[in-house]
Amino acid sequence: MNRFIYRNKGRIFLVNLFAAGSALFAALLPYITARLVEQIGVFLKGTAVRFAFYYIGAVAGILVFEYLSKLADVRLKEQMMCQLKCAIVDKFLSLSQEKFHEEDSAYYMSVLTEDIPVLYQDYFMCVFDFFNSIIRVVVYLVFMFCLNPVLAAVIFVVCLATVAIPNIGGKRLGTLRNEQVGENARYIGKMKEIFEGFILVNPITRRAFTERHEEACRKREAATYRYNRFSSFVEVFAGLSLYIINIAAFVCGLVLIRLDMLTVGSFVGLLAFVDLIALPVQDIMYQIIGIRSAGEIKEKIEGVLKLPETAGKTKNRLEDSIVVRNLNFTREDFALKGIDLTLKKGRKYAVVGKSGAGKTTFLKLLLGYYGGYEGTIAYDGVPQEQCELTEMIAEINQNAVIFNAGAKENITLFGSYRSDRLDNYVEALDAGALMRENFGEDGANISGGEKNKIALLRALNRECDVLFCDEMFSALDEQNKKQISDYLSGCDDLTILSVTHDIREEALELYDEIIVMEEGQIVRQGERESMLPFLKEFFDNNSTGNCLS
């Protein structure tokens, strides 16, 4: 966290400088009052006017410096929030596919929308305000020593003693704050699910969705209530400092007056200073409480910033083959068992099988989404872990990711991939009509088939050696299926592994070999022509339909 403070040291200095200016002018008010009271007995002509100008000038100084301090503080928050969020997002985007998929999207959203604001409010802001309050206390004490060193020393000792109060309940407050943030994250996850499933909302299902939201909402608000309840208790208890300092100053002041060690004017001024100094002392305790309560959130964010990045990998092209040997993998109640497979460069492979056979899981393993498998996956003899799969392999799945942007931004991924052959790809796939300015959120302005075309153009534009597809043709009409199939057939250097439910003979013309999976195993593999009779037998009556369900 220190690096974010160091990067903004200039703005932090300005905030504290302006705070010091405001404190300096605020300290003048009791000082002016004390001097005025002492001169009442010898009131000369023009004295009242002169002191009135002093007072007005001090108030004006307070207002100017308070405004400048708040402006600097707002600018500091803008910069630091942006830096924190950018650092976190950059860290998330540097994760490997396997590491990234250990959490769901709601977790990543909650870190950005919940954890970061809490961290800034309860940690960074408290740290900055802590030093701000210290400056104010020091300025006020200096003026108080000028009026009466004895009473100032007493008040200083009392202030130090009251700082011990925040230790009460600090750890418990941190635990409650962490619980609150956790429930916020779960609430975001539930809302994300509900809105993504809005297509299923109707008069019959509305109540069930409402109850699901209500349950998450109640848990979130209950956690917030528990935190605020205990926080209120701690803050009220910490507020004792205000009264302790006032009582100590009042009693000590009366004693000093009795001993002729303090004038009435100085006593009046010092009492005014007590009101000034008690507020920042109280603030210091609140800030200490805030810093302590943010401990677990701070550790969480520091843990995120220390997440291991994907190490640089030199293997990013496929020269010969992908070899899978004795691959075993278990996820929940499903298992892949004893997978042995060799995919030669330039060959086109279809993976077929009934629903739940493990086709998509196998594809995700080859893409590096999951770890913890047994056996080996190697690209040209290099273990998968040492390969930069994102450069070697392009992926198309049945839910193509479409950004709320234009065609070129979606295809080139905002200029990340610039291919001189993009226009050729667009022409070959007859996709000129798709080159528009905006597709809308999640591609709302284009059809499912058009989304698939954009995804394929994106994959081709990357000019990878391997194309992995999961139901690539599912939303395309027959004409577009044939057009794309014919084009991909002519890509001699492109290796394709495609999961499909469509086992019609004409739909399989693209592929050189067919791989059949059942219950997590490869039960048969061979050249397309030799596999067609087996497919008819394997899928029984489904062979006469268009596709498998």
Residue pairs with C-beta under 8 A, 6 or more apart in sequence:
1 123
1 124
1 298
1 301
1 302
4 80
4 83
4 84
4 87
4 124
5 12
5 124
5 127
7 83
8 76
8 79
8 80
8 83
11 72
11 75
11 76
11 79
12 76
12 128
14 72
15 69
15 72
15 73
15 76
15 128
15 132
16 128
16 131
16 132
16 135
18 65
18 66
18 68
18 69
18 72
19 65
19 69
19 132
19 135
19 136
20 135
20 136
20 139
21 61
21 64
21 65
21 68
21 69
22 61
22 62
22 65
22 66
22 69
23 135
23 136
23 139
23 140
24 61
24 65
24 139
25 58
25 59
25 61
25 62
25 65
26 58
26 62
26 136
26 140
26 276
27 139
27 140
27 142
27 143
27 273
27 276
28 54
28 58
28 61
28 143
29 55
29 58
29 59
29 272
30 143
30 269
30 270
30 272
30 273
30 276
31 143
31 146
31 147
31 269
32 51
32 54
32 55
32 58
33 268
33 269
33 272
34 147
34 265
34 266
34 268
34 269
34 270
34 272
35 51
35 265
35 269
36 47
36 51
36 265
37 264
37 265
37 268
37 269
38 263
38 264
38 265
38 266
39 47
39 265
69 132
73 128
76 128
77 120
77 125
80 120
80 124
81 116
81 117
81 120
84 116
84 119
84 120
84 301
85 112
85 116
87 305
88 111
88 112
88 116
88 301
88 304
88 305
89 112
91 304
91 305
91 307
91 309
92 100
92 108
92 304
94 307
94 309
94 310
95 307
95 309
95 310
96 310
96 368
97 367
97 368
97 369
97 389
97 390
98 368
98 369
98 370
98 371
99 307
99 308
101 369
101 370
104 189
105 192
106 185
106 186
106 188
106 189
106 192
107 185
107 189
109 188
109 192
110 181
110 184
110 185
110 188
110 189
111 185
111 300
111 301
111 304
113 188
114 181
114 184
114 185
114 188
115 181
115 297
115 300
115 301
116 301
118 177
118 181
118 294
118 297
119 294
119 297
119 298
119 301
121 290
122 177
122 290
122 291
122 293
122 294
122 297
123 290
123 291
123 294
123 297
123 298
125 290
126 286
126 287
126 288
126 290
126 291
126 294
127 287
127 291
129 283
129 287
130 284
130 287
130 288
130 291
132 280
133 280
133 281
133 283
133 284
133 287
134 280
134 284
136 276
136 277
136 280
137 159
137 277
137 280
137 281
137 284
140 273
140 276
140 277
140 280
141 152
141 155
141 156
141 277
143 273
144 151
144 152
144 155
144 270
144 273
144 277
145 152
145 153
147 266
147 269
147 270
147 273
148 256
148 261
148 262
148 266
148 270
150 252
150 256
150 261
150 262
151 249
151 252
151 253
151 256
151 262
151 270
152 270
154 248
154 249
154 252
155 245
155 248
155 249
155 252
155 274
155 277
158 244
158 245
158 248
158 249
159 241
159 245
159 277
159 281
161 244
162 240
162 241
162 244
162 245
162 281
162 285
163 281
163 284
163 285
163 288
165 237
165 238
165 240
165 241
165 285
166 234
166 238
166 285
166 286
166 288
166 289
166 292
168 234
168 237
169 230
169 233
169 234
169 237
169 289
170 234
170 288
170 289
170 292
170 293
171 292
172 230
173 227
173 230
173 231
173 234
173 289
173 292
173 293
174 292
174 293
174 294
174 295
174 296
175 296
176 223
176 226
176 227
176 230
176 231
176 293
177 227
177 293
177 294
177 296
177 297
178 296
178 297
178 300
179 223
179 226
179 227
180 223
180 224
180 226
180 227
181 297
182 223
183 219
183 220
183 222
183 223
183 224
184 220
184 223
186 216
186 219
186 220
187 216
187 217
187 219
187 220
190 212
190 213
190 216
191 213
191 216
194 209
194 212
194 213
197 209
201 209
231 289
231 293
234 289
235 286
235 289
238 282
238 285
238 286
238 289
239 282
241 278
241 281
241 282
241 285
242 278
242 279
242 281
242 282
245 274
245 277
245 278
245 281
246 274
246 275
246 278
249 270
249 271
249 274
250 271
250 274
253 262
253 267
253 270
253 271
256 262
256 267
257 263
257 264
257 267
262 270
313 386
313 387
313 388
314 388
315 379
315 380
315 382
315 386
315 387
315 388
315 392
316 387
316 388
316 391
316 392
317 391
317 392
317 465
318 345
318 379
318 380
318 392
318 465
318 466
318 495
319 345
319 380
320 344
320 345
320 380
321 342
321 343
321 344
321 345
321 380
322 341
322 342
322 343
322 366
322 377
322 378
322 379
322 466
322 495
323 341
323 342
323 343
323 376
323 377
323 378
323 381
324 339
324 340
324 341
324 342
324 366
324 375
324 376
324 377
324 378
325 340
325 375
325 376
325 378
326 338
326 339
326 340
326 374
326 375
326 376
327 336
327 338
327 339
327 340
327 365
327 373
327 374
327 375
327 376
327 377
328 335
328 336
328 337
328 338
328 339
328 373
328 374
328 375
329 335
329 336
329 361
329 365
329 370
329 372
329 373
329 374
330 336
331 361
331 370
334 356
334 358
334 361
334 520
335 520
336 358
336 361
336 362
336 365
336 373
336 520
336 521
337 520
337 521
338 521
339 362
339 375
339 521
339 522
340 522
341 515
341 522
341 525
343 349
343 495
343 497
344 495
345 465
345 493
345 495
346 492
346 493
346 494
346 495
347 495
347 496
347 512
347 513
348 488
348 489
348 495
348 496
348 498
348 510
348 511
348 512
348 513
349 496
349 497
349 498
349 511
349 512
349 513
349 514
349 515
350 498
350 500
350 508
350 510
350 511
350 513
350 514
350 515
350 528
351 359
351 362
351 363
351 497
351 498
351 499
351 500
351 515
351 517
352 359
352 499
352 500
352 501
352 503
352 514
352 515
352 516
352 517
352 535
352 548
353 359
353 516
353 517
353 518
354 518
354 539
354 548
355 501
355 548
355 549
357 517
357 518
357 519
357 520
358 517
358 519
358 520
358 521
359 470
359 499
359 517
360 470
360 499
361 370
361 520
362 517
363 468
363 470
363 497
363 499
364 370
365 373
365 377
366 377
366 384
366 393
366 468
366 497
367 389
367 393
367 395
367 468
368 384
368 389
376 383
377 383
377 384
378 384
379 387
379 389
379 392
391 464
392 464
392 465
392 466
393 464
393 465
393 466
393 467
393 468
394 458
394 459
394 460
394 462
394 464
394 466
394 467
394 468
395 459
395 467
395 468
395 469
395 470
396 452
396 455
396 456
396 459
396 467
396 468
396 469
396 470
396 472
397 469
397 470
397 471
398 470
398 471
398 472
398 474
398 475
400 443
400 451
400 452
400 454
400 455
401 455
402 410
402 439
402 442
402 443
402 446
402 451
402 454
402 455
403 409
403 410
403 414
403 439
404 438
404 439
404 440
404 441
404 442
405 414
405 438
405 439
406 435
406 436
406 437
406 438
406 439
407 434
407 435
407 436
407 437
407 439
407 454
408 435
409 415
410 439
410 454
410 458
411 422
411 454
411 457
411 458
411 461
412 418
412 419
412 422
412 458
412 461
413 458
417 458
417 461
417 462
417 463
419 425
419 461
419 462
419 463
421 460
421 461
421 463
422 457
422 461
425 431
425 457
425 460
425 461
426 432
426 434
426 435
426 457
428 487
429 453
429 456
429 457
429 483
429 484
429 487
430 483
431 453
431 454
431 457
434 446
434 450
434 453
434 454
436 445
438 445
439 445
439 446
439 454
440 446
443 450
443 451
443 454
446 454
447 475
448 474
448 475
449 475
449 476
449 477
449 480
451 475
452 472
452 473
452 474
452 475
452 476
453 476
453 480
453 484
455 472
456 472
456 484
459 467
465 493
465 494
465 495
466 494
466 495
466 496
466 497
467 488
467 494
467 495
467 496
467 497
467 498
468 496
468 497
468 498
469 496
469 497
469 498
469 499
469 500
470 498
470 499
471 499
471 500
471 501
472 484
472 498
472 500
473 481
473 484
473 485
473 500
473 502
473 507
476 484
481 507
485 509
485 510
488 494
488 496
488 510
489 509
489 510
496 510
496 511
498 510
498 511
500 507
501 547
501 548
501 549
502 508
502 546
502 547
502 548
503 535
503 539
503 542
503 543
503 547
503 548
504 546
504 547
505 532
507 547
508 514
508 528
508 532
509 528
511 528
512 527
512 528
513 525
513 526
513 527
513 528
513 531
514 524
514 525
514 526
514 527
514 528
514 531
514 535
515 522
515 524
515 525
516 522
516 523
516 524
516 525
516 531
516 534
516 535
516 538
517 523
523 538
524 531
524 534
524 538
525 531
526 534
535 543
536 543
539 548
542 548
542 549
